[in-house]
Amino acid sequence: MKMNKKKWFIVAGILCFFIIMHFQGNINQKLVEIQMGQAFKMRSMGEVNCYMYNNVKGQTDSTPNNTATGEWVFEGGIAISQDMLKKNKLRFGDRVYIPEFEQIFIVNDTMNKRHGASVDIFIYDLQQAKDFGKHKVHLYQIIRDFEHYKN
């Protein structure tokens, strides 16, 4: 059976949609498990500038759907300014808590060097990101590996 290009693109698009939704579901499940009923040791990283970004050119580098870890962008992921990564010895996969959102985020991206003491929260909704603008938030690092993080 021969498929024309239009049908092939439709089938490929549907397949991609289901793959993305599968991974999105797994990531959201992990975040829910982390947030539900667990006590954490947290370390304050101070007050930082907070923005929201989308996977569109102009807000990202030349690969708007990929993070610095190589994975696809997802809501619940956060980009941290390079000075904050270094100063706080953060690693990709670490979790941070922002009380103003009452949410835990997974560090999976970095911001351009021109941004200092900042975080950029990924969100799909273009208008919500635009309306959010810039806010000051408190940032806490969730300590998982007590040997790695010496206070």
NORTA-V794151 format. One record per pair of residues at least 24 apart in sequence whose C-alpha atoms are under 8 Angstrom apart, sorted by the first residue. I is the first residue (numbers start at 0). GAP is how many residues later the second one is. Records with the same first field share a line. If there is no record, write none. Layout:
I->GAP  GAP
This chain:
23->50
27->48
30->45  73  74
33->70
34->68  69
39->102  103  104
40->101  102  103
41->98  99  100  101
42->97  98  99  100
43->94  95  96  97
44->43  93  94  95  96
45->92  93  94
46->89  90  91  92
47->69  70  71  88  89  90  91
48->68  69  70  85  86  87  88
49->68  69  70  71  84  85  86  87
50->67  68  69  70  78  81  82  83  84
51->68  69  70  71  77  78  80  81
52->67  68  69  70  73  76
53->68  69  70  71  72  75
54->67  69
66->41  42  43
67->40  41  42
68->39  40
72->49
73->48  49
74->46  47  48  49
75->28  29  30  45  46
76->28  29  30  31  32  44  45
77->27  28  29  30  31  41  42  43  44
78->28  29  30  31  32  40  41  42  43
79->27  29  30  31  38  39  40
80->29  30  31  32  34  35  36  37  38
81->28  29  30  31  33  34
82->30  33  34
83->32  33  34
93->47  48
94->46  47
95->43  44  45  46
96->42  43  44  45
97->39  40  41  42
98->38  39  40
99->37  38
